[in-house]
């Protein structure tokens, strides 16, 4: 399934204030079958920015770890994100493709 609608925070909330190569944003993916996904997306460059910010603010044990977003992309543009989501949907359901380890059943932990 590659038919979907996208709502992207950076297109709606103060569109001129985003750095398309070094920023993060929320998006919503709506599928025709009624499923909806809210995703936190970071650019590759923002990954480094987030680490440096944690070190500076002494968060995450002074930058020793970082809780990642749902998806990394090269840039915050409709084209880049639309292509990424389309490709991911070709692989399967987003909840299984993006981070399948989070979906482990609780009985798997026993």
MMTF fields as JSON, N, C-alpha, C and O atoms, coordinates in Angstrom:
{
  "mmtfVersion": "1.0.0",
  "mmtfProducer": "UNKNOWN",
  "numBonds": 439,
  "numAtoms": 440,
  "numGroups": 110,
  "numChains": 1,
  "numModels": 1,
  "chainsPerModel": [1],
  "groupsPerChain": [110],
  "chainIdList": ["A"],
  "bondAtomList": [4, 2, 8, 6, 12, 10, 16, 14, 20, 18, 24, 22, 28, 26, 32, 30, 36, 34, 40, 38, 44, 42, 48, 46, 52, 50, 56, 54, 60, 58, 64, 62, 68, 66, 72, 70, 76, 74, 80, 78, 84, 82, 88, 86, 92, 90, 96, 94, 100, 98, 104, 102, 108, 106, 112, 110, 116, 114, 120, 118, 124, 122, 128, 126, 132, 130, 136, 134, 140, 138, 144, 142, 148, 146, 152, 150, 156, 154, 160, 158, 164, 162, 168, 166, 172, 170, 176, 174, 180, 178, 184, 182, 188, 186, 192, 190, 196, 194, 200, 198, 204, 202, 208, 206, 212, 210, 216, 214, 220, 218, 224, 222, 228, 226, 232, 230, 236, 234, 240, 238, 244, 242, 248, 246, 252, 250, 256, 254, 260, 258, 264, 262, 268, 266, 272, 270, 276, 274, 280, 278, 284, 282, 288, 286, 292, 290, 296, 294, 300, 298, 304, 302, 308, 306, 312, 310, 316, 314, 320, 318, 324, 322, 328, 326, 332, 330, 336, 334, 340, 338, 344, 342, 348, 346, 352, 350, 356, 354, 360, 358, 364, 362, 368, 366, 372, 370, 376, 374, 380, 378, 384, 382, 388, 386, 392, 390, 396, 394, 400, 398, 404, 402, 408, 406, 412, 410, 416, 414, 420, 418, 424, 422, 428, 426, 432, 430, 436, 434],
  "bondOrderList": [1, 1, 1, 1, 1, 1, 1, 1, 1, 1, 1, 1, 1, 1, 1, 1, 1, 1, 1, 1, 1, 1, 1, 1, 1, 1, 1, 1, 1, 1, 1, 1, 1, 1, 1, 1, 1, 1, 1, 1, 1, 1, 1, 1, 1, 1, 1, 1, 1, 1, 1, 1, 1, 1, 1, 1, 1, 1, 1, 1, 1, 1, 1, 1, 1, 1, 1, 1, 1, 1, 1, 1, 1, 1, 1, 1, 1, 1, 1, 1, 1, 1, 1, 1, 1, 1, 1, 1, 1, 1, 1, 1, 1, 1, 1, 1, 1, 1, 1, 1, 1, 1, 1, 1, 1, 1, 1, 1, 1],
  "groupList": [{"groupName": "UNK", "atomNameList": ["N", "CA", "C", "O"], "elementList": ["N", "C", "C", "O"], "formalChargeList": [0, 0, 0, 0], "bondAtomList": [1, 0, 2, 1, 3, 2], "bondOrderList": [1, 1, 2], "singleLetterCode": "X", "chemCompType": "L-PEPTIDE LINKING"}],
  "groupTypeList": [0, 0, 0, 0, 0, 0, 0, 0, 0, 0, 0, 0, 0, 0, 0, 0, 0, 0, 0, 0, 0, 0, 0, 0, 0, 0, 0, 0, 0, 0, 0, 0, 0, 0, 0, 0, 0, 0, 0, 0, 0, 0, 0, 0, 0, 0, 0, 0, 0, 0, 0, 0, 0, 0, 0, 0, 0, 0, 0, 0, 0, 0, 0, 0, 0, 0, 0, 0, 0, 0, 0, 0, 0, 0, 0, 0, 0, 0, 0, 0, 0, 0, 0, 0, 0, 0, 0, 0, 0, 0, 0, 0, 0, 0, 0, 0, 0, 0, 0, 0, 0, 0, 0, 0, 0, 0, 0, 0, 0, 0],
  "groupIdList": [1, 2, 3, 4, 5, 6, 7, 8, 9, 10, 11, 12, 13, 14, 15, 16, 17, 18, 19, 20, 21, 22, 23, 24, 25, 26, 27, 28, 29, 30, 31, 32, 33, 34, 35, 36, 37, 38, 39, 40, 41, 42, 43, 44, 45, 46, 47, 48, 49, 50, 51, 52, 53, 54, 55, 56, 57, 58, 59, 60, 61, 62, 63, 64, 65, 66, 67, 68, 69, 70, 71, 72, 73, 74, 75, 76, 77, 78, 79, 80, 81, 82, 83, 84, 85, 86, 87, 88, 89, 90, 91, 92, 93, 94, 95, 96, 97, 98, 99, 100, 101, 102, 103, 104, 105, 106, 107, 108, 109, 110],
  "secStructList": [7, 7, 7, 3, 3, 3, 3, 3, 2, 2, 2, 2, 1, 1, 4, 4, 4, 7, 7, 6, 6, 1, 7, 3, 3, 3, 3, 3, 3, 3, 3, 6, 6, 1, 7, 3, 3, 3, 3, 3, 3, 3, 3, 2, 2, 2, 2, 2, 2, 2, 2, 2, 2, 2, 2, 2, 2, 6, 7, 2, 2, 2, 2, 6, 7, 7, 7, 7, 7, 1, 3, 3, 3, 1, 7, 7, 7, 2, 2, 2, 2, 2, 2, 2, 2, 2, 2, 2, 2, 2, 2, 1, 7, 2, 2, 2, 2, 1, 7, 4, 4, 4, 4, 7, 7, 4, 4, 4, 4, 7],
  "xCoordList": [0.844, 0.0, 0.888, 1.697, 0.751, 1.542, 0.662, 1.175, -0.66, -1.579, -1.756, -2.188, -1.428, -1.529, -1.558, -1.214, -1.977, -1.965, -0.983, -0.835, -0.314, 0.655, 0.267, -0.084, 0.335, 0.294, 1.679, 2.171, 2.313, 3.663, 3.722, 3.378, 4.161, 4.216, 4.939, 4.487, 6.04, 6.848, 6.167, 6.595, 5.122, 4.371, 3.274, 2.796, 2.879, 1.736, 2.15, 1.625, 3.086, 3.487, 4.698, 5.806, 4.495, 5.57, 6.514, 7.692, 5.995, 6.757, 8.123, 8.981, 8.342, 9.613, 10.694, 11.813, 10.369, 11.334, 12.069, 12.835, 11.855, 12.448, 13.736, 13.845, 14.703, 15.934, 15.769, 15.824, 15.571, 15.229, 16.328, 16.054, 17.566, 18.669, 19.077, 19.786, 18.644, 19.072, 17.92, 17.94, 16.922, 15.751, 14.973, 15.375, 13.873, 12.989, 11.554, 11.292, 10.635, 9.222, 8.352, 8.818, 7.105, 6.108, 5.351, 5.119, 4.972, 4.128, 2.994, 3.055, 1.975, 0.873, 0.692, 0.64, 0.597, 0.36, -1.039, -1.33, -1.896, -3.254, -3.36, -3.125, -3.714, -3.87, -5.342, -6.212, -5.63, -7.02, -7.83, -9.059, -7.154, -7.879, -8.248, -8.778, -7.964, -8.343, -7.232, -7.405, -6.094, -4.974, -4.33, -4.26, -3.863, -3.19, -1.925, -1.917, -0.872, 0.402, 0.904, 0.881, 1.352, 2.049, 3.519, 3.881, 4.372, 5.806, 6.622, 6.303, 7.664, 8.648, 9.805, 10.38, 10.139, 11.174, 12.307, 12.075, 13.524, 14.724, 15.501, 15.446, 16.228, 17.18, 18.452, 18.714, 19.234, 20.506, 21.372, 21.991, 21.405, 22.249, 21.746, 22.544, 20.428, 19.887, 20.31, 20.373, 20.593, 21.081, 22.296, 22.353, 23.253, 24.461, 24.118, 24.671, 23.22, 22.783, 22.166, 22.431, 21.349, 20.695, 21.71, 21.585, 22.706, 23.762, 24.509, 24.701, 24.927, 25.664, 24.831, 25.362, 23.526, 22.631, 22.537, 22.532, 22.463, 22.429, 23.725, 23.687, 24.858, 26.142, 26.166, 26.544, 25.763, 25.761, 24.834, 25.182, 23.656, 22.665, 22.817, 22.049, 23.814, 24.086, 22.891, 22.605, 22.205, 21.102, 21.626, 22.73, 20.847, 21.172, 22.591, 23.382, 22.872, 24.209, 25.296, 26.295, 25.067, 26.003, 26.233, 27.363, 25.147, 25.244, 25.699, 26.117, 25.632, 26.056, 25.022, 25.342, 23.789, 22.763, 21.776, 21.752, 20.982, 19.991, 18.782, 18.913, 17.627, 16.404, 16.06, 15.797, 16.057, 15.894, 14.44, 13.516, 14.261, 12.914, 12.393, 13.021, 11.243, 10.681, 11.382, 11.447, 11.904, 12.485, 13.509, 13.292, 14.62, 15.613, 15.46, 15.228, 15.59, 15.542, 16.67, 17.233, 16.98, 18.033, 17.607, 18.402, 16.328, 15.861, 14.364, 13.617, 13.948, 12.53, 11.889, 11.719, 11.541, 10.802, 9.702, 9.832, 8.635, 7.535, 8.038, 7.69, 8.831, 9.317, 10.121, 9.876, 11.056, 11.91, 11.077, 11.235, 10.199, 9.406, 8.379, 8.155, 7.761, 6.78, 7.44, 6.873, 8.621, 9.346, 9.72, 9.613, 10.158, 10.548, 9.344, 9.441, 8.219, 7.022, 6.522, 6.138, 6.526, 6.101, 6.966, 6.45, 8.275, 9.188, 8.96, 8.959, 8.767, 8.519, 7.22, 7.166, 6.183, 4.902, 5.002, 4.259, 5.908, 6.122, 6.71, 6.523, 7.424, 8.037, 7.039, 7.208, 6.004, 5.023, 4.366, 4.468, 3.684, 3.017, 4.055, 5.084, 3.79, 4.77, 5.128, 6.284, 4.147, 4.444, 5.377, 5.992, 5.487, 6.411, 7.737, 8.783, 7.702, 8.899, 9.788, 11.012, 9.193, 9.987, 10.803, 11.987, 10.205, 10.945, 10.318, 9.62, 10.559, 9.91, 10.325, 9.584, 11.462, 11.878, 10.993, 10.841, 10.409, 9.535, 8.246, 7.597, 7.876, 6.616, 6.711, 5.744, 7.845, 7.953, 6.849, 6.556, 6.24, 5.187, 5.8, 6.956, 5.011, 5.538, 5.948, 6.862, 5.294, 5.697, 7.048, 7.651, 7.531, 8.87, 9.949, 11.1, 9.561, 10.532, 10.673, 11.597, 9.778, 9.829, 10.892, 11.063],
  "yCoordList": [-1.181, 0.0, 1.244, 1.424, 2.077, 3.305, 4.542, 5.651, 4.369, 5.495, 6.013, 5.266, 7.284, 7.847, 9.36, 9.947, 9.983, 11.44, 11.807, 11.089, 12.936, 13.422, 14.796, 15.692, 14.947, 16.266, 16.436, 15.556, 17.587, 17.811, 19.128, 20.186, 19.039, 20.187, 21.373, 22.51, 21.131, 22.226, 22.962, 24.058, 22.386, 23.092, 23.975, 24.905, 23.673, 24.352, 25.347, 26.458, 24.949, 25.771, 26.612, 26.089, 27.891, 28.83, 28.271, 28.039, 28.055, 27.357, 27.959, 27.249, 29.22, 29.847, 29.703, 30.182, 29.047, 28.995, 27.657, 27.454, 26.759, 25.419, 25.329, 25.909, 24.599, 24.32, 22.932, 21.931, 22.861, 21.584, 20.531, 19.341, 20.943, 19.981, 19.696, 18.722, 20.527, 20.346, 20.706, 21.747, 19.834, 20.106, 18.816, 17.752, 18.922, 17.786, 18.279, 19.473, 17.371, 17.742, 16.509, 15.372, 16.766, 15.705, 15.634, 16.648, 14.428, 14.258, 13.301, 12.579, 13.317, 12.365, 11.695, 12.352, 10.381, 9.578, 8.983, 8.278, 9.262, 8.71, 7.738, 8.105, 6.497, 5.474, 5.31, 5.571, 4.887, 4.754, 3.729, 3.789, 2.794, 1.781, 2.27, 1.506, 3.555, 4.133, 4.187, 4.8, 3.563, 3.642, 5.023, 5.632, 5.5, 6.796, 6.609, 5.865, 7.274, 7.198, 8.603, 9.464, 8.833, 10.06, 9.725, 8.846, 10.413, 10.107, 11.34, 12.452, 11.134, 12.157, 11.891, 10.802, 12.882, 12.727, 13.717, 14.897, 13.215, 14.046, 13.954, 12.948, 15.031, 14.949, 14.29, 14.264, 13.759, 13.139, 14.134, 13.779, 15.371, 16.389, 16.727, 17.038, 16.668, 16.993, 15.962, 16.273, 14.759, 13.726, 14.244, 14.149, 14.786, 15.337, 16.545, 16.707, 17.378, 18.54, 18.104, 18.714, 17.06, 16.57, 16.011, 16.227, 15.3, 14.776, 15.924, 15.922, 16.901, 18.043, 18.827, 19.331, 18.93, 19.619, 18.863, 19.481, 17.537, 16.736, 16.883, 16.964, 16.919, 17.108, 18.476, 18.594, 19.489, 20.857, 21.001, 21.659, 20.382, 20.5, 19.422, 19.371, 18.566, 17.461, 16.519, 16.005, 16.305, 15.341, 13.998, 13.914, 12.968, 11.629, 11.204, 10.755, 11.365, 11.04, 11.76, 11.168, 13.041, 13.895, 13.413, 13.401, 13.016, 12.616, 11.196, 10.864, 10.342, 8.947, 8.123, 7.057, 8.604, 7.914, 8.946, 10.091, 8.53, 9.415, 8.584, 7.568, 9.008, 8.316, 8.8, 9.986, 7.896, 8.319, 8.634, 8.288, 9.281, 9.524, 8.256, 7.198, 8.388, 7.259, 7.051, 5.932, 8.136, 8.049, 9.161, 10.298, 8.831, 9.814, 10.009, 9.049, 11.25, 11.559, 12.536, 13.179, 12.633, 13.556, 15.007, 15.838, 15.305, 16.68, 16.724, 15.818, 17.795, 17.998, 18.681, 19.9, 17.867, 18.353, 17.342, 16.16, 17.808, 16.913, 15.789, 14.627, 16.111, 15.116, 14.017, 12.831, 14.4, 13.428, 12.53, 11.31, 13.125, 12.351, 11.48, 10.335, 12.007, 11.223, 9.991, 8.898, 10.169, 9.04, 8.015, 6.809, 8.494, 7.588, 6.782, 5.564, 7.439, 6.746, 5.758, 4.638, 6.16, 5.262, 4.012, 2.903, 4.183, 3.051, 2.14, 0.916, 2.74, 1.955, 1.153, -0.004, 1.769, 1.072, -0.11, -1.082, -0.028, -1.164, -2.357, -3.507, -2.073, -3.13, -3.76, -4.91, -3.013, -3.542, -2.449, -1.268, -2.854, -1.91, -1.059, -1.573, 0.236, 1.131, 0.701, 0.82, 0.2, -0.195, -1.396, -1.642, -2.133, -3.274, -2.906, -3.434, -2.017, -1.667, -0.663, -0.792, 0.324, 1.396, 0.962, 1.287, 0.244, -0.187, -1.452, -1.406, -2.575, -3.818, -4.274, -5.034, -3.852, -4.305, -3.731, -4.352, -2.565, -1.964, -2.77, -2.728, -3.494, -4.229, -5.627, -6.385, -5.989, -7.32, -7.501, -6.594, -8.664, -8.964, -9.036, -9.427, -8.653, -8.652, -10.037, -10.169, -11.082, -12.415, -12.821, -13.787, -12.103, -12.352, -11.902, -12.328, -11.039, -10.508, -11.402, -11.22, -12.356, -13.255, -14.309, -15.141],
  "zCoordList": [0.0, 0.0, 0.0, 0.911, -0.981, -1.029, -1.129, -1.276, -1.051, -1.093, 0.331, 1.209, 0.572, 1.916, 1.827, 0.801, 2.924, 3.047, 4.143, 5.132, 3.954, 4.933, 5.458, 4.692, 6.774, 7.408, 8.01, 8.717, 7.721, 8.226, 8.978, 8.45, 10.206, 11.105, 10.476, 10.613, 9.799, 9.26, 8.11, 7.747, 7.533, 6.496, 7.088, 6.438, 8.332, 8.941, 10.018, 10.078, 10.861, 11.998, 11.614, 11.493, 11.425, 11.096, 10.028, 10.299, 8.815, 7.761, 7.411, 6.884, 7.683, 7.314, 8.389, 8.206, 9.51, 10.61, 10.713, 11.655, 9.783, 9.874, 9.061, 7.98, 9.594, 8.868, 8.253, 8.968, 6.963, 6.331, 6.459, 6.301, 6.741, 6.86, 8.307, 8.561, 9.256, 10.645, 11.58, 12.236, 11.632, 12.462, 12.671, 12.2, 13.371, 13.595, 13.5, 13.649, 13.255, 13.143, 13.351, 13.286, 13.596, 13.683, 12.371, 11.713, 12.004, 10.827, 11.184, 12.179, 10.359, 10.501, 9.152, 8.112, 9.19, 7.988, 8.117, 9.083, 7.155, 7.123, 5.959, 4.807, 6.267, 5.239, 4.879, 5.71, 3.664, 3.217, 4.018, 4.031, 4.681, 5.456, 6.86, 7.666, 7.151, 8.435, 9.464, 10.517, 9.19, 10.133, 10.046, 8.978, 11.199, 11.303, 12.121, 13.102, 11.726, 12.431, 12.713, 11.834, 13.928, 14.273, 14.415, 15.197, 13.672, 13.686, 14.036, 13.614, 14.8, 15.083, 14.128, 14.125, 13.326, 12.299, 12.554, 12.818, 12.471, 12.588, 11.285, 10.578, 10.981, 9.873, 10.392, 11.594, 9.459, 9.835, 10.616, 11.619, 10.147, 10.773, 12.178, 13.061, 12.39, 13.707, 14.758, 15.947, 14.323, 15.251, 16.018, 17.244, 15.297, 15.926, 16.798, 17.885, 16.327, 17.102, 18.427, 19.463, 18.402, 19.617, 20.611, 21.817, 20.113, 20.991, 21.66, 22.876, 20.864, 21.409, 22.416, 23.405, 22.168, 23.089, 24.414, 25.478, 24.359, 25.585, 26.385, 27.613, 25.706, 26.387, 27.067, 28.232, 26.337, 26.852, 28.059, 29.039, 27.984, 29.064, 30.134, 31.094, 29.956, 30.881, 31.011, 32.092, 29.903, 29.838, 29.353, 28.815, 29.539, 29.029, 29.411, 28.582, 30.704, 31.234, 30.436, 30.027, 30.233, 29.489, 28.065, 27.575, 27.406, 26.004, 25.769, 24.659, 26.784, 26.605, 25.852, 25.326, 25.797, 25.011, 24.484, 24.934, 23.547, 22.941, 22.554, 21.872, 22.981, 22.578, 21.18, 20.984, 20.203, 18.807, 18.45, 19.186, 17.331, 16.807, 16.139, 16.194, 15.514, 14.773, 13.431, 12.922, 12.867, 11.532, 11.324, 11.742, 10.682, 10.239, 8.74, 8.005, 8.285, 6.85, 6.518, 7.403, 5.253, 4.811, 5.025, 5.463, 4.708, 4.851, 5.127, 4.756, 5.786, 6.056, 4.854, 4.823, 3.873, 2.708, 2.415, 2.734, 1.813, 1.459, 0.553, 0.764, -0.428, -1.373, -0.667, -0.889, 0.162, 0.859, 1.766, 1.748, 2.552, 3.508, 2.789, 3.182, 1.749, 1.003, 0.37, 0.394, -0.187, -0.774, 0.297, 0.072, 1.458, 2.537, 3.03, 3.181, 3.282, 3.771, 2.724, 3.061, 1.472, 0.388, 0.35, 0.211, 0.471, 0.45, 1.662, 1.532, 2.829, 4.04, 3.935, 4.35, 3.382, 3.243, 2.282, 2.413, 1.328, 0.427, 1.182, 0.783, 2.28, 3.09, 4.06, 4.466, 4.429, 5.378, 6.183, 5.853, 7.254, 8.145, 8.868, 9.309, 8.989, 9.612, 11.03, 11.438, 11.788, 13.165, 13.233, 14.271, 12.162, 12.132, 11.483, 11.863, 10.52, 9.753, 10.491, 10.469, 11.137, 11.729, 12.938, 13.026, 13.857, 15.026, 15.585, 16.598, 14.936, 15.372, 16.765, 17.389, 17.276, 18.596, 19.693, 20.744, 19.471, 20.471, 20.606, 21.651, 19.572, 19.556, 20.136, 20.059, 20.715, 21.329, 22.346, 23.125, 22.339, 23.308, 24.695, 24.86, 25.688, 27.059, 27.51, 28.324, 27.002, 27.413, 26.83, 27.298, 25.821, 25.291, 26.277, 26.19, 27.211, 28.162, 29.387, 30.18, 29.551, 30.715, 30.568, 31.459]
}
